[in-house]
Each structure stands twice: as C-alpha cells, then as structure tokens.
Amino acid sequence: MEKEERIPGHPRPSPPPPTQNTTVFIQNGRCSYIDTDFDLVLALICSMLLVFGVVYSIFGYRCFKAIMFLTGFIFGSIVVYLICLEENLLTQLGNVAAAVGAGALFGLITMLVQYVGLFMTGFHTGLLVGVIVIVVLDFYGHMSTVWITVAVLIGCGLLFAVLTLHWQKGLTVIGTSIYGGAIMASGLDYFVDKFIMTNWIWDKVKVSPTPTEPCWFSWFVLAVWPSIIVFGAIVQFRVTGTGTYHQELVPRRKMTQQQHVGMQRIRSRELRESQKQRRYRYLYQVRTAHGDVVSQSYIQSIQRKASPSGDMYTTRSNLTETSTLNAPESANTTMSHVP
C-alpha cells in the first residue's frame, strides 16, 4: 500500500462530508421497516385512544353525557399535568394524580352543566380546525412567529365554541367526528411510526424546525383523520344520532308517547271539572234571571210534581231542563204566584 505523502507545514486534509445520497440512504433505511419495540404503558394508552376514537366518531351524539365527561376530563388532565410539569413541584406520580383528579372534576362539570360541555366541545373542534389551517398555511409559507399560530388556535376555538352553542346538535356531531378522528390517528401513529407524524404537526404549531421528516407510510396515518371525520359524521347523522336530542334523557318518540298519555289524563280531568262548573253556572244564571231567586230544593219539588215517576232522565238533568224551559216565563212568575 502506498504511503500518503504529506507536505511539511500543511495539516492533514479532513475527510469529505457525507453526501446527499448518504442522508437519503439513512432516511430510507428508517422508512423501510416498522419498529415494533413498543413501550407497555404507551401501548395501553394508545389502545385506549383508539377505543375512545371509535366511541367519539360513531356514538358521539348518542352517548352525549359520556362524551361531555371525556372531553372535560381530557382537557382538564392535560392542562393540569403540563402546569405541574412546568412548575416541577411534585414527583411524576404526584403530577399524574393531580392531573387525574383535576380532569375528573372538570369532566363532572362539563357533564352536569350542559352549556359548559357544549362550549368545551366546540372549543376543541376549533383547536383542531386551527391545527389543520396552520399545517395548510405552512405549505405556502413558513410562519415567522409563534403568536400567529396562537391567534389562529384561540380564534378558531372561540368561533366554533360560540357556533356550537347556537347549532348544538349539528356541530356536536361534526365536532365529535373531528375529535374522534384526531385521537384515533394519534394512537395509530405510535404503533406505525412512534409519533413521528404527531411530532411533525406539533413542530408546525410551535413554528420550530422539524428534526425528523415523516416516512411515506406516516401520510397514510394522517389520511385516517379526514376519513374518520367523513365516516363518523355520516353514521351519526343517518344512524346513531337520529331520534335523539341531547336535552332529553330518552329518545323523543318514547317521551312524546309518555307526554301524550299524561296530557290526555290532564285534559280529561279538566274537561270534567269545566263541565261541572258550566252546569252550575248556567243553573245559577237561570235561577237569578229577572231578580227571582228560587232555591234548588224548591225547583226539584216542582219537577217531581210536573214529571211522571218513570221518567228516564235523572234528577240533575231534569233540573237543568226545567230551568231552561221555564226561563222565559220567569219574568211573569213571582214567589207569590207559585202554588
């Protein structure tokens, strides 16, 4: 082997930098297989996300109370956990316990107070729509500051929260479909590419450079999101959400039948009372016509004398009929003329 000749006084030349082909080879090497070395805790959490995504996207409006609780629980637990992690006041187990407790409390509030739950559902929908807008805008031009993304997220969140309070059923169905598709895509991303696509989207939101580009099969994971949105919205509007309204605990058809039976009973009772009062009122008007006040017992005695013993009418109906027939003659009848 020939010995390398060196010129005295000159340093050894540095090796050439890796070419672009070397980088492409490393990228293609990572994307040529799927890593199956999963963490047990993360795998269980992502499996739960897949189950929650199915419930959200297909049975979101049918299970209205449960969805409101899960929405509040996820939002409250994530916010409290991030705050505890930033302040570094508790241990890891303490942070998890505080996040779960706060999430459960906020979930109960969103479940029991209907307008709070609808507001949070719309706010989550707006946040996810804002993420879509940020990713789309990043393809046309890189954002210079993170405050633009913050303004887009908060603006979309408040807009959809107010709209959900106005169009409650329609936007709740669409919002649960969007939310369910997002958590399903996130859970599936861990099993396919270890959150590479999720981190790529989060880097776009933070306006920070992306250290690792997603592989080609990660884009199929991202395509799951709009597919679940369309599928979930169609299923809820056509199948699971029909005949149900969130302000009623049971389907509207069953509640209408129960209300119909109750209203029929109330109306029949009121009708009987009204007929009884009308009968006595008319009898009183006849008795007091032209200033003559004749006692009921006296009119009954007259009726017994005037009517045969085998008459088919009852005493009360004869009383009313006699009073009606004798009303025109009451002007010429006084107490002294009655035998």
C-alpha positions as CSV (number, residue, x, y, z in Angstrom):
1,M,0.0,0.0,0.0
2,E,1.4,3.3,-0.9
3,K,2.1,5.7,1.9
4,E,0.4,9.0,1.8
5,E,2.8,11.9,1.1
6,R,2.5,14.9,3.3
7,I,3.9,18.4,2.6
8,P,5.7,19.7,5.7
9,G,3.8,22.6,7.4
10,H,0.4,21.6,5.9
11,P,-2.3,20.0,8.0
12,R,-3.8,16.6,7.2
13,P,-6.9,17.1,4.9
14,S,-10.2,16.4,6.5
15,P,-12.4,13.6,5.2
16,P,-15.2,14.7,2.8
17,P,-18.6,15.4,4.4
18,P,-21.4,12.9,3.8
19,T,-23.1,13.4,0.5
20,Q,-26.8,13.7,0.0
21,N,-27.0,10.1,-1.1
22,T,-25.8,9.0,2.4
23,T,-28.6,11.0,4.0
24,V,-31.2,9.6,1.7
25,F,-29.9,6.1,2.5
26,I,-30.3,6.7,6.2
27,Q,-33.9,8.1,5.7
28,N,-34.9,5.2,3.5
29,G,-33.4,2.8,6.0
30,R,-35.6,4.1,8.7
31,C,-38.7,4.1,6.5
32,S,-38.0,0.6,5.1
33,Y,-39.5,-1.2,8.2
34,I,-41.9,-0.5,11.2
35,D,-40.4,-0.5,14.6
36,T,-42.3,-3.0,16.9
37,D,-40.4,-2.3,20.1
38,F,-43.3,-0.8,22.0
39,D,-43.5,0.6,25.5
40,L,-46.2,-1.2,27.5
41,V,-47.6,1.9,29.1
42,L,-47.7,3.9,25.9
43,A,-49.2,1.0,24.0
44,L,-52.0,0.7,26.6
45,I,-52.7,4.4,26.4
46,C,-52.7,4.5,22.6
47,S,-55.0,1.4,22.6
48,M,-57.4,3.4,24.8
49,L,-57.2,6.3,22.5
50,L,-58.3,4.0,19.6
51,V,-61.3,2.9,21.6
52,F,-62.2,6.4,22.6
53,G,-61.8,7.5,19.0
54,V,-64.4,4.9,17.9
55,V,-66.8,6.0,20.6
56,Y,-66.4,9.6,19.7
57,S,-66.7,9.3,16.0
58,I,-69.6,6.8,15.8
59,F,-71.5,7.1,19.1
60,G,-70.6,10.7,19.9
61,Y,-74.0,12.2,20.0
62,R,-75.8,9.1,21.2
63,C,-73.5,8.9,24.3
64,F,-73.8,12.7,24.9
65,K,-73.2,12.7,28.7
66,A,-70.2,10.3,28.5
67,I,-68.7,12.4,25.7
68,M,-69.1,15.6,27.7
69,F,-67.3,13.9,30.6
70,L,-64.4,12.6,28.5
71,T,-64.0,15.9,26.8
72,G,-63.7,17.8,30.1
73,F,-61.5,15.0,31.6
74,I,-59.0,15.0,28.7
75,F,-58.8,18.8,28.6
76,G,-58.5,19.3,32.4
77,S,-56.0,16.5,32.9
78,I,-53.7,17.6,30.1
79,V,-53.7,21.3,31.2
80,V,-53.0,20.5,34.9
81,Y,-50.3,17.9,34.0
82,L,-48.5,20.5,31.8
83,I,-48.7,23.1,34.6
84,C,-47.4,20.6,37.2
85,L,-44.6,19.5,34.8
86,E,-43.6,23.1,34.2
87,E,-43.5,24.1,37.9
88,N,-41.8,20.9,38.9
89,L,-43.4,20.9,42.4
90,L,-44.4,17.2,42.6
91,T,-43.0,13.9,41.7
92,Q,-44.0,12.1,38.5
93,L,-46.7,10.1,40.3
94,G,-47.9,13.2,42.1
95,N,-48.3,15.0,38.8
96,V,-50.3,12.2,37.4
97,A,-52.5,12.0,40.4
98,A,-53.1,15.8,40.4
99,A,-53.9,15.7,36.7
100,V,-56.4,12.8,37.0
101,G,-58.2,14.4,40.0
102,A,-58.5,17.8,38.2
103,G,-59.6,16.1,35.0
104,A,-62.3,14.1,36.8
105,L,-63.6,17.3,38.5
106,F,-63.7,19.2,35.2
107,G,-65.3,16.3,33.5
108,L,-68.1,16.2,36.0
109,I,-68.7,20.0,35.4
110,T,-68.9,19.6,31.7
111,M,-71.2,16.6,32.1
112,L,-73.6,18.2,34.6
113,V,-73.6,21.7,33.2
114,Q,-74.7,21.3,29.6
115,Y,-73.6,24.6,28.2
116,V,-70.1,24.2,29.6
117,G,-69.9,20.9,27.9
118,L,-71.1,22.2,24.6
119,F,-68.7,25.2,24.9
120,M,-65.7,22.9,25.5
121,T,-66.7,20.5,22.7
122,G,-66.9,23.5,20.3
123,F,-63.6,24.8,21.6
124,H,-61.8,21.5,21.0
125,T,-63.3,21.4,17.5
126,G,-62.0,24.9,16.8
127,L,-58.5,24.0,18.1
128,L,-58.3,21.0,15.7
129,V,-59.6,23.1,12.8
130,G,-56.9,25.7,13.7
131,V,-54.2,23.0,13.6
132,I,-55.4,22.0,10.1
133,V,-55.3,25.7,9.0
134,I,-51.7,26.1,10.3
135,V,-50.5,22.9,8.6
136,V,-52.1,24.0,5.3
137,L,-50.6,27.5,5.5
138,D,-47.2,26.2,6.3
139,F,-47.1,24.6,2.8
140,Y,-47.4,28.0,1.2
141,G,-45.1,29.9,3.5
142,H,-43.3,29.5,6.8
143,M,-44.7,31.4,9.7
144,S,-42.3,33.9,11.3
145,T,-43.6,33.9,14.9
146,V,-45.5,31.6,17.2
147,W,-48.0,34.3,18.1
148,I,-49.6,33.8,14.7
149,T,-50.4,30.2,15.5
150,V,-51.6,31.1,19.0
151,A,-54.0,33.7,17.4
152,V,-55.3,31.2,14.9
153,L,-55.9,28.5,17.5
154,I,-57.7,30.8,20.0
155,G,-59.7,32.5,17.3
156,C,-60.9,29.2,15.8
157,G,-61.6,27.8,19.2
158,L,-63.8,30.6,20.3
159,L,-65.5,30.8,17.0
160,F,-66.5,27.2,17.0
161,A,-67.4,27.3,20.7
162,V,-70.0,30.1,20.0
163,L,-71.3,28.3,16.9
164,T,-71.7,25.1,18.8
165,L,-73.9,26.9,21.4
166,H,-76.1,28.1,18.6
167,W,-76.3,24.9,16.4
168,Q,-76.0,22.4,19.1
169,K,-76.8,19.1,17.6
170,G,-75.2,19.5,14.1
171,L,-71.9,20.9,15.3
172,T,-71.7,18.4,18.2
173,V,-71.9,15.6,15.7
174,I,-69.2,17.2,13.5
175,G,-67.1,18.1,16.5
176,T,-67.1,14.6,17.9
177,S,-66.2,13.2,14.5
178,I,-63.2,15.5,14.2
179,Y,-62.1,14.8,17.8
180,G,-62.5,11.1,17.4
181,G,-60.5,11.0,14.1
182,A,-57.7,13.1,15.7
183,I,-57.2,10.8,18.7
184,M,-57.5,7.7,16.5
185,A,-54.8,9.0,14.2
186,S,-52.6,9.9,17.2
187,G,-53.0,6.4,18.7
188,L,-52.3,4.7,15.4
189,D,-49.3,6.9,14.8
190,Y,-47.5,5.4,17.8
191,F,-47.9,1.8,16.5
192,V,-46.8,2.8,13.0
193,D,-44.1,5.4,13.3
194,K,-43.6,6.2,17.1
195,F,-45.4,9.6,17.0
196,I,-43.3,11.0,14.1
197,M,-46.3,12.4,12.3
198,T,-47.7,13.8,15.6
199,N,-44.4,15.5,16.4
200,W,-44.2,16.9,12.9
201,I,-47.6,18.5,13.2
202,W,-46.7,19.8,16.7
203,D,-43.5,21.4,15.3
204,K,-45.6,23.2,12.7
205,V,-47.7,24.6,15.5
206,K,-44.7,25.7,17.6
207,V,-43.0,27.2,14.5
208,S,-39.9,25.2,15.1
209,P,-37.7,23.2,12.7
210,T,-38.6,19.5,12.3
211,P,-35.7,17.2,13.2
212,T,-37.2,14.1,11.5
213,E,-39.3,14.1,8.5
214,P,-42.3,11.6,8.4
215,C,-41.9,8.4,6.4
216,W,-44.1,7.7,3.4
217,F,-46.4,5.4,5.4
218,S,-46.9,8.1,8.0
219,W,-49.0,10.0,5.5
220,F,-51.4,7.1,5.4
221,V,-51.8,7.5,9.2
222,L,-52.6,11.2,8.6
223,A,-55.2,10.3,6.0
224,V,-57.1,8.3,8.6
225,W,-58.2,11.6,10.2
226,P,-60.3,13.0,7.4
227,S,-61.6,9.6,6.5
228,I,-62.9,9.1,10.1
229,I,-64.4,12.6,10.1
230,V,-66.5,11.8,7.0
231,F,-67.4,8.3,8.1
232,G,-68.3,9.3,11.6
233,A,-70.4,12.3,10.5
234,I,-72.4,10.2,8.1
235,V,-73.0,7.4,10.6
236,Q,-74.2,9.8,13.3
237,F,-76.4,11.9,11.1
238,R,-78.0,8.8,9.4
239,V,-78.0,6.1,12.1
240,T,-76.8,6.7,15.7
241,G,-77.9,10.3,16.0
242,T,-81.5,10.0,14.6
243,G,-84.4,10.2,17.0
244,T,-82.2,11.6,19.8
245,Y,-81.9,15.0,21.3
246,H,-79.4,15.9,24.0
247,Q,-81.9,17.8,26.1
248,E,-83.9,14.6,26.6
249,L,-82.7,11.6,28.6
250,V,-84.6,9.2,26.3
251,P,-85.5,9.2,22.6
252,R,-88.0,11.8,21.5
253,R,-90.6,9.2,20.3
254,K,-90.9,7.5,23.7
255,M,-91.0,10.8,25.6
256,T,-93.8,12.0,23.3
257,Q,-95.9,9.0,24.0
258,Q,-95.5,9.4,27.7
259,Q,-96.3,13.1,27.5
260,H,-99.3,12.3,25.3
261,V,-100.8,9.9,27.9
262,G,-100.2,12.4,30.7
263,M,-101.7,15.3,28.7
264,Q,-104.8,13.2,27.9
265,R,-105.4,12.5,31.6
266,I,-105.0,16.1,32.5
267,R,-107.3,17.3,29.7
268,S,-110.0,14.8,30.6
269,R,-109.8,15.8,34.2
270,E,-110.0,19.5,33.3
271,L,-112.9,18.8,30.9
272,R,-114.9,17.1,33.6
273,E,-114.3,20.0,36.0
274,S,-115.2,22.5,33.3
275,Q,-118.5,20.8,32.5
276,K,-119.4,20.6,36.2
277,Q,-118.7,24.3,36.7
278,R,-120.5,25.2,33.4
279,R,-123.6,23.3,34.6
280,Y,-123.7,25.0,38.0
281,R,-123.0,28.4,36.4
282,Y,-125.9,28.1,33.9
283,L,-128.2,26.9,36.7
284,Y,-127.3,29.9,38.7
285,Q,-127.9,32.3,35.8
286,V,-131.4,30.8,35.3
287,R,-132.2,30.9,38.9
288,T,-131.2,34.6,39.2
289,A,-132.9,35.7,36.0
290,H,-135.1,38.8,36.3
291,G,-134.4,39.2,40.0
292,D,-136.2,35.9,41.1
293,V,-134.1,33.7,43.3
294,V,-135.6,30.2,43.6
295,S,-134.0,27.6,45.8
296,Q,-132.8,24.4,44.2
297,S,-134.9,22.2,46.5
298,Y,-138.0,24.2,45.5
299,I,-137.3,23.7,41.8
300,Q,-136.7,20.0,42.5
301,S,-140.1,19.7,44.2
302,I,-141.7,21.4,41.2
303,Q,-140.0,18.9,38.9
304,R,-141.2,16.0,40.9
305,K,-144.8,17.2,40.6
306,A,-144.5,18.0,36.9
307,S,-142.7,14.9,35.7
308,P,-144.0,11.3,35.7
309,S,-142.4,8.8,38.1
310,G,-141.0,6.7,35.3
311,D,-139.1,9.4,33.5
312,M,-135.7,8.3,32.0
313,Y,-133.9,11.5,33.0
314,T,-132.0,11.9,36.3
315,T,-132.9,14.5,38.8
316,R,-130.0,16.7,37.9
317,S,-130.6,16.7,34.2
318,N,-134.4,17.3,34.8
319,L,-133.4,20.2,37.0
320,T,-131.4,21.8,34.2
321,E,-134.0,21.1,31.5
322,T,-136.9,22.5,33.7
323,S,-134.9,25.6,34.4
324,T,-134.2,26.1,30.7
325,L,-137.8,25.7,29.7
326,N,-139.1,27.9,32.5
327,A,-136.6,30.7,31.9
328,P,-138.8,32.8,29.5
329,E,-141.7,32.5,32.0
330,S,-139.7,33.7,35.0
331,A,-140.5,37.3,34.1
332,N,-144.2,36.8,35.0
333,T,-143.6,34.4,37.9
334,T,-143.0,35.6,41.4
335,M,-142.8,33.8,44.7
336,S,-146.5,34.6,45.4
337,H,-147.7,33.0,42.2
338,V,-146.1,29.7,42.8
339,P,-148.5,27.2,44.4
